[in-house]
Amino acid sequence: MKKFGILALTIGMLAAGSIYAAEIVSEVGDETSGQATGGMTGMMMGSVGGPIGAVLGAGVGALFGGSGQKVAGTSDRAYVVRTDSGELKTYRSPNYVFAVGDKVVIYGNRPRPLGWTPETAESFAYNGVN
């Protein structure tokens, strides 16, 4: 009887993990690369004014870099994902394209298609193209 209970608990835990997959809620723009580039440029320009100028220049450069990337229309893809615990988190996805409602797994800090593992990565469409 003890072995049956352990078996039932194991199967239940394995099934629970596959039932609660993360889900794409919406797609949003991501301007992180523009902010980084603008921040670095602003820091270099502001460094003429010393350490305080470098800090202020980095902040202003990051603001203008992110908004400049948005205006230019070169924003990267990011998705708002409802995790299996029910909370909403934003994840960048440079490699895979998803639609709202798609089930995904979070591997590291990136969403991947449901069923994705490092061993089966080649069989999934990369950037929407196989």
C-alpha positions as CSV (number, residue, x, y, z in Angstrom):
1,M,0.0,0.0,0.0
2,K,2.9,2.3,0.8
3,K,4.3,1.9,-2.7
4,F,1.0,2.7,-4.4
5,G,0.8,6.0,-2.4
6,I,4.3,7.0,-3.5
7,L,3.5,6.0,-7.1
8,A,0.2,8.1,-7.1
9,L,2.0,11.1,-5.5
10,T,4.8,10.9,-8.1
11,I,2.4,10.7,-11.1
12,G,0.3,13.5,-9.6
13,M,3.3,15.8,-9.2
14,L,4.5,15.0,-12.8
15,A,1.0,15.7,-14.2
16,A,0.6,19.0,-12.2
17,G,3.8,20.4,-13.8
18,S,2.6,19.8,-17.3
19,I,-0.9,21.2,-16.7
20,Y,0.2,24.6,-15.4
21,A,2.3,26.0,-18.3
22,A,2.9,29.7,-18.6
23,E,0.8,31.6,-21.1
24,I,1.5,34.6,-23.3
25,V,-0.8,37.5,-22.3
26,S,0.4,40.2,-24.6
27,E,3.3,41.4,-26.8
28,V,5.1,44.6,-25.8
29,G,8.0,46.5,-27.1
30,D,11.4,46.3,-25.5
31,E,13.9,49.2,-25.7
32,T,16.7,47.8,-23.5
33,S,19.3,47.9,-26.2
34,G,18.5,51.5,-27.0
35,Q,18.7,52.5,-23.4
36,A,22.1,50.8,-23.0
37,T,23.5,52.5,-26.1
38,G,22.1,55.9,-25.1
39,G,23.3,55.5,-21.5
40,M,26.9,54.6,-22.6
41,T,26.9,57.5,-25.1
42,G,25.6,59.9,-22.5
43,M,28.1,58.8,-20.0
44,M,31.0,59.4,-22.4
45,M,29.7,62.9,-23.3
46,G,28.9,63.7,-19.7
47,S,32.3,62.6,-18.5
48,V,33.7,66.0,-19.8
49,G,32.0,67.5,-16.7
50,G,33.5,65.0,-14.3
51,P,32.0,62.1,-12.4
52,I,28.7,63.9,-11.7
53,G,28.4,64.8,-15.3
54,A,29.0,61.2,-16.3
55,V,26.2,59.9,-14.0
56,L,23.8,62.6,-15.2
57,G,24.8,62.0,-18.8
58,A,24.2,58.3,-18.5
59,G,20.7,58.8,-17.1
60,V,19.7,61.3,-19.7
61,G,21.2,59.2,-22.5
62,A,19.3,56.1,-21.3
63,L,16.0,58.1,-21.5
64,F,16.7,59.4,-24.9
65,G,18.1,56.1,-26.2
66,G,15.0,54.1,-25.3
67,S,12.6,56.7,-26.6
68,G,14.7,57.1,-29.8
69,Q,14.5,53.4,-30.4
70,K,10.8,53.4,-29.9
71,V,10.3,56.3,-32.4
72,A,12.5,54.7,-34.9
73,G,10.3,51.5,-34.7
74,T,13.2,49.2,-34.0
75,S,11.9,47.9,-30.6
76,D,12.7,44.3,-29.8
77,R,10.0,41.7,-28.9
78,A,9.0,41.1,-25.3
79,Y,6.0,39.3,-23.9
80,V,3.9,39.6,-20.8
81,V,3.6,36.1,-19.5
82,R,1.3,34.7,-16.8
83,T,3.4,32.2,-15.0
84,D,2.1,29.0,-13.4
85,S,1.9,30.8,-10.1
86,G,-0.4,33.4,-11.6
87,E,1.9,36.4,-11.6
88,L,2.6,38.5,-14.7
89,K,6.2,38.9,-15.8
90,T,7.8,40.4,-18.9
91,Y,10.3,38.3,-20.8
92,R,12.3,39.3,-23.9
93,S,12.2,36.8,-26.8
94,P,14.7,37.5,-29.6
95,N,14.5,33.9,-30.9
96,Y,10.8,32.9,-30.9
97,V,7.6,34.5,-32.0
98,F,4.4,33.8,-30.1
99,A,0.7,34.8,-30.3
100,V,-1.5,35.8,-27.4
101,G,-2.7,32.7,-25.7
102,D,0.2,30.4,-26.6
103,K,1.5,28.1,-23.9
104,V,5.2,28.4,-23.2
105,V,7.8,27.2,-20.7
106,I,10.3,29.6,-19.2
107,Y,13.8,28.3,-19.6
108,G,16.4,30.6,-17.9
109,N,15.0,34.1,-18.6
110,R,13.4,33.4,-22.0
111,P,10.0,32.0,-23.0
112,R,10.2,28.9,-25.2
113,P,7.5,26.9,-27.0
114,L,5.7,24.3,-24.9
115,G,7.6,21.1,-25.1
116,W,10.9,22.8,-25.8
117,T,14.0,21.2,-24.2
118,P,17.7,21.8,-25.1
119,E,17.7,18.4,-26.8
120,T,14.7,19.2,-29.0
121,A,15.5,22.8,-29.7
122,E,16.3,22.2,-33.4
123,S,12.8,20.9,-34.1
124,F,11.1,24.2,-33.1
125,A,10.7,27.2,-35.4
126,Y,13.3,29.9,-34.9
127,N,11.9,33.4,-35.2
128,G,8.7,32.0,-36.7
129,V,10.6,30.3,-39.6
130,N,11.5,26.6,-39.6
